[in-house]
Amino acid sequence: MRLSEVTERVSAATARVPRSVYAVGGLVIAIIFPLLNMAGWVETAWLRVGVISLLFVMLSLGLNIVMGETGLLNLGYIAFFAFGAYTTALLSSPKFELRWPFLVVVVLSALIAMVAGFVIGLPTLRLRGDYLAIVTLAFGEIVRLTITNLQDFTNGPNGITGIYSPRLVGEGALESLGSTGPAAWLVIDKPVEYYYLVLVCVAVTAVLISNLKNSRIGRAWNALREDELAAVSAGITASRAKLLSVVLSAGIAGFAGSLFAYYSNVISPESFLFMQSVIVVCMVVLGGMGSIPGVILGAIVLQALPQVIRQAAGAARSEFEVYRMLIFGIIIVVMVIFRPEGLLPDTLWRREAHEVDPREQEKTRQSLFDLEEGEKDLEV
Amino acid sequence: MSLDHIVSVTIGGLTVGMIYALIALGYTMVYGVLKFINFAHGEVFTIGGYVAAFTLLTLGVNDGMSALAVAGCLLAAVVASVLVPMAIGFLVERIAYRPLRGRARIIPLLSAIGVSIVMQQSIILVFGSKPVTIPTLALSSASIVVGGIRIRVLALIIIVVSAVLMAGLTYLVKSTRIGKAMRATSQDMEAAEMMGIDTNKTIAFTFIVGSALAGIGGFLVIMYYGSLKFDAGFLYGLKAFTAAVLGGIGNIPGAVVGALVLGMTETYGVSVDLGFLAWFVVAGLVLGLYVQMVRIPRRRLQHIAEDRRTPEYERNLLNVYRLTPYHGVKTLLAERTDALLSVSAEHAVRLMAGNIFLAVVAAVMFVNANVRIDTRWQPVIAFVVLMVILMFRPSGILGEAITEKV
């Protein structure tokens, strides 16, 4: 049996399972997971892996909007994550002795990332796909280098430390409620609490995006991805729809960045390297561009699985990191060549990924025809 | 800033620019033929440098050897740093790019990013993550003194070797059979196929030539700086890509021009303490020159009435703006001139006056500036140039014309 047949059968099998089964199943597993930790069966380190994986799920969901739905490759996506993280760090740390309320900080972080997305998107979105990718890459690097060099503001390479834990209610209310029992959950400072906080945020984001995907604007994005010319003639304002997708995905990254800053306590420019952007891209490619369950799966597989393997193999961190990145690179190449629609493909993408541009096909056929005709002429 | 400084900084900029040019040529040729950004090209450059260093270290080159033996070692390093990247360029095209031909633009780009990661991590696996360092040779530290200015011999060698290679490439593309095939393939792949050109072979050849140039670039860099890090290719590759876009991607002389402009900007940017205001003036001058030389003339061409439009008239109008000191002034002084030409000449002279003013101010500030080295913002310069050029003029300085224009 040829490889393409195998993949074809797998995708046929996965397509038969209703999408809701994945959603409910995944959510149940995600909710049960920390309970295992509370019962003492799973180490707390795994909970940390879980939190980071969920943050990456959120990032890939965000990147999926531009990359999967609208078909624009963004190689500097981690910059928006950095915007969110640094906004949070500055507004809620001893650096400027600020401790703004959690909800305000999170919303503001997302908003600032959105503004950054708007500012970078406005002049660059008219560029062709590959140029856009490089511009976003340059943008990501400029953001990182600027953060590193603005010592007074961001502490440069040392990063900002001591970010406060999020409090879901104000200080006064917290004192009146006391700090025991269920009220302890109002101050998020334990891994379990972070885990559930991030899980809720991820679930909300996923629902929001899947609704958007089937809405008017989601169709507009897909139409732009498939054929911009046709979409524009059908009455879609290309620049507005594209800008909206970039701004929205930037907002989600900013949101995730804010949670990341709260969770990790310390942030430094090293968390926002180009490689991180590539990892998120890899997650989207592996899971399936434009497919929400696929993207979630891709993020979890690429973030959590390596940790599991590392634990099992007992490998040293630095050495393991090399192999991990090597495999990521191979995954991108192999997926793009053999299964461009990803592990859990979106139906639309599946059709599109295997189809050669009809105009190109027509041209090739025409030229072959011409060639045969020419040969006949020669024979005569 | 004295004359010594200006000369030494300029030579530094030329050296860096030439290395960027060697890498940028690979980007631009591949783009010209396939309309595809070969993201992994920077890593090919790193591999060239590593292979050269590995060869030198294995042969145990040092100054104790006779001159002939050192020369032999260097030759072996050059050969290795050309052959290995050639093989890699060929294989990568065959394995990772050819199956994706004809797909949407971002698909091959994704594959190229994957390849680039694989190569970078493979370098770490094979050579370790520490920077590779070669022993200091008399050649790499030698310098000559011309008129009181000290110049590294190696800088001159880099400039000369790169210039020779570029001349060779121009000859190859312009005058040989395979070069003709490359130009034909870049113009229209199907038509080229119908003319009996094996486009697959031609594309593979393009990759091989580009990789060889990048490999030599790697060799020259490791000789010049003495060490190379495994991730150096990322930055060099991006800068070279910036250079290619700056000059007009797909355009071979454009890549060289763009690389030299970028090298100069970077070197002056990190070594001259001009202050904020002066950079404003320099930016204004660049913008002013662009407006005078490119922007306005192109718009003026549209003002020509249909019945007067001849190539000669168009050339005259362009020359009024581009060669204002001669053509513009001559038009103004002539007894009888065409109305459009005369209006344009006045306009051009006014623009020129503004640009000369800015140039004088910039020159005065340059002469008074201090020399200091601050490399913190060095990579940012290239990225900002890249973003600005792609936002405002994606076709680059010399236009996005393909190899045909060589």
Chai-1 contact restraints between the chains, C-beta under 6 A:
chainA,res_idxA,chainB,res_idxB,connection_type,confidence,min_distance_angstrom,max_distance_angstrom,comment,restraint_id
A,L73,B,I106,contact,1.0,0.0,6.0,A-B,restraint_1
A,P123,B,M391,contact,1.0,0.0,6.0,A-B,restraint_2
A,T124,B,M391,contact,1.0,0.0,6.0,A-B,restraint_3
A,G129,B,R105,contact,1.0,0.0,6.0,A-B,restraint_4
A,G129,B,I106,contact,1.0,0.0,6.0,A-B,restraint_5
A,D130,B,I37,contact,1.0,0.0,6.0,A-B,restraint_6
A,D130,B,R105,contact,1.0,0.0,6.0,A-B,restraint_7
A,D130,B,L109,contact,1.0,0.0,6.0,A-B,restraint_8
A,Y131,B,L390,contact,1.0,0.0,6.0,A-B,restraint_9
A,A133,B,L109,contact,1.0,0.0,6.0,A-B,restraint_10
A,V135,B,M387,contact,1.0,0.0,6.0,A-B,restraint_11
A,V135,B,L390,contact,1.0,0.0,6.0,A-B,restraint_12
A,A138,B,F383,contact,1.0,0.0,6.0,A-B,restraint_13
A,A138,B,L386,contact,1.0,0.0,6.0,A-B,restraint_14
A,A138,B,M387,contact,1.0,0.0,6.0,A-B,restraint_15
A,E141,B,F383,contact,1.0,0.0,6.0,A-B,restraint_16
A,I142,B,V380,contact,1.0,0.0,6.0,A-B,restraint_17
A,I142,B,F383,contact,1.0,0.0,6.0,A-B,restraint_18
A,L145,B,P379,contact,1.0,0.0,6.0,A-B,restraint_19
A,L145,B,V380,contact,1.0,0.0,6.0,A-B,restraint_20
A,N149,B,R376,contact,1.0,0.0,6.0,A-B,restraint_21
A,V322,B,Q121,contact,1.0,0.0,6.0,A-B,restraint_22
A,V322,B,I124,contact,1.0,0.0,6.0,A-B,restraint_23
A,M325,B,I117,contact,1.0,0.0,6.0,A-B,restraint_24
A,M325,B,Q121,contact,1.0,0.0,6.0,A-B,restraint_25
A,L326,B,Q121,contact,1.0,0.0,6.0,A-B,restraint_26
A,G329,B,G114,contact,1.0,0.0,6.0,A-B,restraint_27
A,G329,B,I117,contact,1.0,0.0,6.0,A-B,restraint_28
A,G329,B,V118,contact,1.0,0.0,6.0,A-B,restraint_29
A,I330,B,V118,contact,1.0,0.0,6.0,A-B,restraint_30
A,I332,B,L110,contact,1.0,0.0,6.0,A-B,restraint_31
A,I332,B,G114,contact,1.0,0.0,6.0,A-B,restraint_32
A,V333,B,A96,contact,1.0,0.0,6.0,A-B,restraint_33
A,V333,B,S111,contact,1.0,0.0,6.0,A-B,restraint_34
A,V333,B,G114,contact,1.0,0.0,6.0,A-B,restraint_35
A,V336,B,I107,contact,1.0,0.0,6.0,A-B,restraint_36
A,V336,B,L110,contact,1.0,0.0,6.0,A-B,restraint_37
A,V336,B,S111,contact,1.0,0.0,6.0,A-B,restraint_38
A,I337,B,P99,contact,1.0,0.0,6.0,A-B,restraint_39
A,V356,B,G102,contact,1.0,0.0,6.0,A-B,restraint_40
A,E360,B,G102,contact,1.0,0.0,6.0,A-B,restraint_41
A,S367,B,E190,contact,1.0,0.0,6.0,A-B,restraint_42
